[in-house]
Amino acid sequence: MSVTIWQRDADDYTFTSVVTAQGRVKVLLTPHARTLDGRENARPRILLDLSPDEVRGLIGVLDVLPDKPS
């Protein structure tokens, strides 16, 4: 696996992604033990294993989201 990217969202998850030698993208969504407001988070981890075409399709769908205001 080559490139690893890690990012925490503003609330409940850490996102970790890697690109495999075969060009697949694996994304691990890890819930935090507690949310930022202190609530217990009992959600399981989610692992996505995506082909390059699936990643392109996902990017196309997510492109409809507006940019955050500065």
Secondary structure, DSSP 8 states (H G I E B T S, - for coil): ---EEEEE-SSSEEEEEEE-TTS-EEEEEEE-SB-TTS-B-----EEEEE-HHHHHHHHHHHTTS-----
